[in-house]
Amino acid sequence: MDKRELIAKNLKSNREQLSLTQSALARKTGINQAKLSRWEAGINLPSILDCMTLAEFYGMTLDELLENDSKI
């Protein structure tokens, strides 16, 4: 699995662990739902600022957000 796929998988997994839809996560974080969708599909990668926003929301570090076995 390449880095893009790994990040996509982790972003989706973290969201699903909280039983959130992409729309709900978008509302809670202020990140556009279309961006979330493209990241989870592996089409685009999030910016460092967006990663920081997600890490803060999930209460984890950037490393935890992006590593292979991230857990909330």
C-alpha positions as CSV (number, residue, x, y, z in Angstrom):
1,M,0.0,0.0,0.0
2,D,1.5,3.4,-1.0
3,K,1.4,6.5,1.3
4,R,-1.6,8.0,-0.5
5,E,-3.7,4.8,0.0
6,L,-2.6,4.6,3.6
7,I,-3.6,8.1,4.4
8,A,-6.9,7.7,2.7
9,K,-7.6,4.5,4.7
10,N,-6.6,6.1,8.0
11,L,-8.8,9.2,7.4
12,K,-11.8,7.1,6.6
13,S,-11.2,4.7,9.5
14,N,-10.8,7.5,12.0
15,R,-14.1,9.1,10.8
16,E,-15.9,5.8,10.9
17,Q,-14.7,4.9,14.4
18,L,-16.8,7.9,15.6
19,S,-19.7,6.8,13.4
20,L,-19.6,10.1,11.5
21,T,-20.6,10.7,8.0
22,Q,-18.4,12.9,5.8
23,S,-21.1,15.6,6.0
24,A,-21.1,15.5,9.8
25,L,-17.3,15.6,10.0
26,A,-17.4,18.6,7.6
27,R,-19.8,20.4,9.9
28,K,-17.8,19.7,13.0
29,T,-14.4,20.6,11.6
30,G,-15.3,23.3,9.0
31,I,-13.5,21.2,6.3
32,N,-15.4,21.0,3.0
33,Q,-17.2,17.6,2.6
34,A,-16.0,17.3,-1.1
35,K,-12.4,17.6,0.2
36,L,-13.0,14.9,2.7
37,S,-14.4,12.7,0.0
38,R,-11.4,13.2,-2.3
39,W,-8.9,12.5,0.5
40,E,-10.7,9.3,1.5
41,A,-10.8,8.2,-2.1
42,G,-7.1,8.8,-2.4
43,I,-7.6,11.4,-5.2
44,N,-6.0,14.2,-3.2
45,L,-3.9,14.6,-0.1
46,P,-4.9,17.0,2.7
47,S,-2.8,20.0,3.5
48,I,-0.8,20.1,6.7
49,L,-3.3,22.7,8.1
50,D,-6.2,20.3,7.3
51,C,-4.3,17.4,8.9
52,M,-3.7,19.6,12.0
53,T,-7.5,20.4,12.1
54,L,-8.4,16.7,11.9
55,A,-5.7,15.7,14.5
56,E,-7.0,18.3,16.9
57,F,-10.6,17.2,16.4
58,Y,-9.7,13.5,17.0
59,G,-7.4,14.4,19.9
60,M,-4.4,12.8,18.4
61,T,-1.0,13.9,17.0
62,L,-0.3,14.2,13.3
63,D,1.8,11.0,13.5
64,E,-1.1,9.2,15.0
65,L,-3.5,10.6,12.4
66,L,-1.3,9.4,9.5
67,E,0.3,6.3,10.8
68,N,-0.7,2.7,9.8
69,D,-2.6,1.7,13.0
70,S,-4.2,5.0,14.0
71,K,-6.8,4.7,16.7
72,I,-9.0,7.2,18.4
